[in-house]
Amino acid sequence: MERELHSQPATWREAARLAAAPNPLPAPGARVAVVGCGTSWFMAQSYAVLRERAGHGVTDAYAASEADPALDPARGYDALVAITRSGTTTEVLRVLESAAGRVPTVTVLGAQDTPALALSDATVGLPFADERSVVQTRFATTALALFRAHLGEDLSAAVADAEAALTAPVERSWLDAEQFTFLGRGWTVGLAHEAALKMREAAQSWTESYPAMEYRHGPVSIAAPGRVAWMLGEPPEGLADQVAGSGAEFVQHARDPLAELVLAQRVALERARARGLDPDNPRGLTRSVLLDQS
């Protein structure tokens, strides 16, 4: 996990290079459904917001296990984008199979020569971002870097911020904290969900995640000394003071939110180490979820 998360500036640069070349990702104006599971679903959420905000057209994100609406002709999708590191996740394969002849599919894929390759009308391969660790870091962020670059973003600042995040101090209070809540706004809500998932997977930590304004509608009640509320992106006015008033620590840095996720990944890794856990092989998890086909 450490080696893979530290490679992210390089994999983001490679993703930007791929995005600048001809590729099958949806063109502006297309109505798009995006599907994934777990980490990939959270990246789908971020991509959907970014694509719509960039004016490229209607874009909806679905968990692959709940993707029936994506296949409904009444919704009029022009393309279905699937995100999968392993290319073997059962729910994603089922969506690709069901989409055949109904919606053109493009899969952003880590592992090549996997079932998703044959089931997709087109693929964008990110083999350089594939991983050995069960806990995803670089594949997810590299997929989102690809999407951001394809939408016309210059990733230079994000890459520089990621490099800085890899050497930023990991505070003792973050290693000792009883609980974390990650917060986002707009496209960074997906990043907040992903940061929380990393903390749960790698370090078995009590972690929650919310849109920042929704946090004020109840969940802020758990803010207390020894707990952390971590904002990815710009916080709503007054939120930092509200959290500080509870005695909890409020964390927010002026760096690209995707780079801030890199720092959160490092914290999850160090919390795992401090607790004697193996973040590459978390309890109850495997690299790909394969459902019983019987």
C-alpha positions as CSV (number, residue, x, y, z in Angstrom):
1,M,0.0,0.0,0.0
2,E,2.8,2.4,0.8
3,R,4.6,1.9,-2.4
4,E,1.4,2.2,-4.5
5,L,0.1,5.3,-2.8
6,H,3.5,7.0,-3.2
7,S,3.4,6.3,-7.0
8,Q,0.3,8.5,-7.5
9,P,1.9,11.7,-8.9
10,A,3.5,9.6,-11.7
11,T,0.3,7.6,-12.4
12,W,-1.7,10.9,-12.6
13,R,0.8,12.3,-15.1
14,E,0.4,9.1,-17.2
15,A,-3.4,9.4,-17.0
16,A,-3.3,13.0,-18.2
17,R,-1.2,11.8,-21.2
18,L,-3.8,9.2,-22.0
19,A,-6.6,11.7,-21.7
20,A,-4.9,14.0,-24.2
21,A,-4.7,11.1,-26.8
22,P,-7.7,9.8,-28.8
23,N,-9.8,7.6,-26.4
24,P,-13.4,6.3,-26.2
25,L,-14.5,8.2,-23.1
26,P,-17.9,10.0,-23.7
27,A,-17.8,13.2,-25.7
28,P,-19.5,16.4,-24.6
29,G,-23.2,16.3,-24.9
30,A,-23.6,12.6,-24.3
31,R,-25.9,11.4,-21.6
32,V,-23.8,9.1,-19.4
33,A,-24.3,6.6,-16.6
34,V,-21.3,5.6,-14.5
35,V,-21.1,2.5,-12.4
36,G,-18.7,0.9,-10.0
37,C,-18.5,-0.9,-6.7
38,G,-17.0,0.4,-3.4
39,T,-14.1,2.7,-4.2
40,S,-14.9,2.8,-7.9
41,W,-18.5,3.9,-7.1
42,F,-17.2,6.8,-5.1
43,M,-14.9,7.8,-8.0
44,A,-18.0,7.5,-10.2
45,Q,-19.8,10.0,-8.0
46,S,-17.0,12.5,-8.2
47,Y,-16.8,12.1,-12.0
48,A,-20.5,12.6,-12.4
49,V,-20.5,15.9,-10.6
50,L,-17.3,17.1,-12.4
51,R,-18.7,16.2,-15.9
52,E,-22.0,18.0,-15.4
53,R,-20.3,21.0,-13.9
54,A,-17.9,21.1,-16.9
55,G,-21.0,21.3,-19.2
56,H,-20.5,18.0,-20.8
57,G,-24.0,16.7,-20.2
58,V,-26.2,14.7,-17.9
59,T,-24.1,12.2,-15.9
60,D,-25.5,9.9,-13.2
61,A,-23.5,7.6,-10.9
62,Y,-24.8,4.2,-9.7
63,A,-23.5,1.5,-7.5
64,A,-23.2,-1.4,-9.9
65,S,-25.4,-3.5,-7.7
66,E,-28.2,-0.9,-8.0
67,A,-27.7,0.0,-11.7
68,D,-31.0,-1.1,-13.2
69,P,-32.0,2.5,-14.0
70,A,-28.8,2.9,-16.1
71,L,-30.2,0.2,-18.4
72,D,-33.7,1.7,-18.7
73,P,-34.3,3.0,-22.3
74,A,-36.5,5.7,-20.9
75,R,-33.5,7.4,-19.3
76,G,-31.9,7.7,-22.7
77,Y,-28.2,7.2,-21.8
78,D,-25.8,7.4,-24.8
79,A,-23.0,5.6,-22.9
80,L,-22.4,3.5,-19.8
81,V,-18.9,4.0,-18.2
82,A,-17.8,1.2,-15.8
83,I,-14.9,1.6,-13.4
84,T,-13.2,-1.6,-12.2
85,R,-9.7,-2.3,-11.0
86,S,-9.8,-6.1,-11.1
87,G,-12.1,-6.5,-14.2
88,T,-13.7,-9.5,-12.3
89,T,-16.2,-7.9,-9.9
90,T,-19.4,-9.8,-10.3
91,E,-21.8,-6.8,-10.1
92,V,-19.9,-4.8,-12.7
93,L,-19.7,-7.8,-15.0
94,R,-23.5,-8.3,-14.7
95,V,-24.1,-4.7,-15.7
96,L,-21.8,-5.0,-18.7
97,E,-23.6,-8.2,-19.8
98,S,-27.0,-6.6,-19.4
99,A,-25.9,-3.5,-21.3
100,A,-24.9,-5.4,-24.4
101,G,-27.0,-4.3,-27.4
102,R,-28.8,-1.7,-25.2
103,V,-26.2,1.0,-24.2
104,P,-22.6,1.3,-25.5
105,T,-20.1,0.6,-22.8
106,V,-16.7,2.0,-21.9
107,T,-14.7,0.4,-19.1
108,V,-11.8,2.0,-17.3
109,L,-9.8,-1.0,-16.3
110,G,-6.8,-1.9,-14.2
111,A,-6.1,-5.5,-14.7
112,Q,-6.0,-6.4,-18.4
113,D,-7.1,-9.8,-19.9
114,T,-10.0,-10.1,-17.5
115,P,-13.7,-10.7,-18.2
116,A,-14.6,-7.0,-18.3
117,L,-12.4,-6.6,-21.3
118,A,-14.4,-9.0,-23.4
119,L,-17.7,-7.6,-22.1
120,S,-17.0,-4.0,-22.9
121,D,-17.5,-2.2,-26.3
122,A,-14.4,-0.2,-25.5
123,T,-11.9,0.1,-22.7
124,V,-9.3,2.5,-21.3
125,G,-6.5,0.5,-19.7
126,L,-4.7,1.8,-16.6
127,P,-2.4,-1.2,-16.1
128,F,0.3,1.1,-14.7
129,A,-2.1,1.9,-11.9
130,D,-3.1,-1.6,-11.0
131,E,-2.3,-2.8,-7.5
132,R,-1.3,-5.7,-5.4
133,S,-2.7,-4.4,-2.1
134,V,-6.3,-5.2,-1.4
135,V,-6.8,-1.6,-0.3
136,Q,-7.1,0.6,-3.3
137,T,-5.2,3.8,-3.5
138,R,-3.6,4.7,-6.9
139,F,-6.1,3.0,-9.3
140,A,-9.0,5.0,-7.9
141,T,-7.3,8.4,-7.9
142,T,-5.7,7.7,-11.3
143,A,-9.1,6.9,-12.8
144,L,-10.4,10.2,-11.5
145,A,-7.3,12.0,-12.8
146,L,-8.0,10.5,-16.2
147,F,-11.6,11.8,-16.1
148,R,-10.5,15.2,-14.9
149,A,-8.0,15.6,-17.7
150,H,-10.5,14.4,-20.2
151,L,-12.8,17.1,-19.1
152,G,-10.2,19.7,-19.9
153,E,-8.5,20.2,-16.5
154,D,-4.8,20.9,-16.2
155,L,-3.6,18.5,-13.5
156,S,-0.2,20.1,-12.9
157,A,-1.3,21.8,-9.6
158,A,-3.0,18.6,-8.4
159,V,0.2,16.5,-9.1
160,A,2.4,19.1,-7.3
161,D,-0.1,19.0,-4.3
162,A,0.0,15.2,-4.3
163,E,3.8,15.3,-4.1
164,A,3.6,17.7,-1.2
165,A,0.9,15.5,0.5
166,L,3.4,12.5,0.4
167,T,5.9,14.4,2.6
168,A,3.4,16.3,4.8
169,P,3.6,15.5,8.5
170,V,1.2,12.9,9.8
171,E,0.1,14.4,13.1
172,R,0.1,12.4,16.3
173,S,-3.5,13.4,17.0
174,W,-4.6,11.8,13.8
175,L,-3.0,8.5,14.8
176,D,-4.6,8.6,18.3
177,A,-8.0,9.9,17.3
178,E,-11.0,7.8,18.4
179,Q,-13.1,8.7,15.4
180,F,-12.9,10.4,12.0
181,T,-15.6,12.1,9.9
182,F,-14.7,13.1,6.3
183,L,-16.6,15.8,4.6
184,G,-17.0,17.1,1.0
185,R,-18.9,19.4,-1.2
186,G,-19.9,18.8,-4.8
187,W,-17.4,16.5,-6.5
188,T,-15.4,16.0,-3.3
189,V,-18.3,14.2,-1.5
190,G,-17.2,11.1,-3.3
191,L,-13.6,11.7,-2.1
192,A,-14.9,12.0,1.5
193,H,-16.7,8.7,1.2
194,E,-13.5,7.1,-0.2
195,A,-11.3,8.6,2.6
196,A,-13.6,7.1,5.2
197,L,-13.5,3.7,3.4
198,K,-9.7,3.7,3.4
199,M,-9.7,4.3,7.2
200,R,-12.2,1.5,7.8
201,E,-10.5,-1.0,5.5
202,A,-6.9,-0.4,6.4
203,A,-7.1,0.6,10.0
204,Q,-10.5,-0.8,11.2
205,S,-11.3,2.7,12.5
206,W,-14.7,4.2,13.3
207,T,-15.2,6.5,10.4
208,E,-18.1,8.3,8.8
209,S,-18.6,10.6,5.8
210,Y,-21.1,13.2,4.7
211,P,-21.7,16.2,2.4
212,A,-20.4,19.0,4.6
213,M,-23.8,20.8,5.0
214,E,-25.5,17.5,5.8
215,Y,-23.0,16.9,8.6
216,R,-24.7,19.8,10.4
217,H,-28.1,18.0,10.3
218,G,-27.4,15.6,13.1
219,P,-24.0,13.9,12.6
220,V,-22.1,16.9,14.1
221,S,-23.5,15.7,17.4
222,I,-20.7,13.1,17.6
223,A,-18.0,15.7,17.4
224,A,-16.1,15.7,20.6
225,P,-12.5,15.9,22.0
226,G,-10.3,13.2,20.6
227,R,-12.3,13.0,17.3
228,V,-11.5,14.5,13.9
229,A,-13.7,16.2,11.3
230,W,-11.7,16.4,8.0
231,M,-12.8,18.6,5.1
232,L,-11.8,17.8,1.6
233,G,-12.0,21.1,-0.3
234,E,-13.4,24.4,0.9
235,P,-15.6,24.2,4.0
236,P,-18.9,25.9,4.4
237,E,-18.8,29.2,6.3
238,G,-18.9,28.7,10.0
239,L,-18.3,24.9,10.0
240,A,-14.7,25.1,11.3
241,D,-15.8,27.1,14.3
242,Q,-18.7,24.8,15.0
243,V,-16.5,21.8,15.1
244,A,-13.8,23.5,17.1
245,G,-16.5,24.5,19.6
246,S,-17.2,20.8,20.2
247,G,-13.6,20.2,21.2
248,A,-13.1,18.0,18.1
249,E,-10.2,18.8,15.7
250,F,-11.1,20.3,12.3
251,V,-8.7,19.5,9.5
252,Q,-8.6,21.3,6.2
253,H,-5.7,22.1,3.9
254,A,-5.4,24.4,0.9
255,R,-4.4,21.7,-1.6
256,D,-6.3,20.0,-4.4
257,P,-8.9,17.7,-2.8
258,L,-7.6,14.6,-4.7
259,A,-4.2,15.3,-3.3
260,E,-5.8,15.7,0.2
261,L,-7.1,12.2,-0.3
262,V,-3.5,11.0,-0.7
263,L,-2.7,12.4,2.8
264,A,-5.8,10.6,4.2
265,Q,-4.5,7.4,2.6
266,R,-1.2,7.9,4.4
267,V,-3.0,8.4,7.7
268,A,-5.0,5.2,7.3
269,L,-1.8,3.4,6.6
270,E,0.0,4.7,9.7
271,R,-3.0,4.0,11.9
272,A,-2.9,0.4,10.6
273,R,0.7,0.1,11.4
274,A,0.3,1.6,14.9
275,R,-2.4,-1.0,15.6
276,G,-0.3,-3.9,14.2
277,L,-2.7,-4.5,11.3
278,D,-1.9,-5.6,7.7
279,P,-3.4,-2.9,5.4
280,D,-2.6,-5.0,2.3
281,N,-4.8,-7.9,3.5
282,P,-7.6,-6.4,5.6
283,R,-9.9,-8.6,7.6
284,G,-12.8,-9.9,5.6
285,L,-11.8,-8.4,2.3
286,T,-10.4,-9.7,-1.0
287,R,-9.1,-7.8,-4.1
288,S,-12.3,-8.5,-6.0
289,V,-15.8,-9.4,-4.8
290,L,-17.0,-12.5,-6.6
291,L,-20.6,-13.5,-5.8
292,D,-21.9,-17.0,-5.8
293,Q,-23.0,-17.7,-9.4
294,S,-25.0,-20.8,-8.5
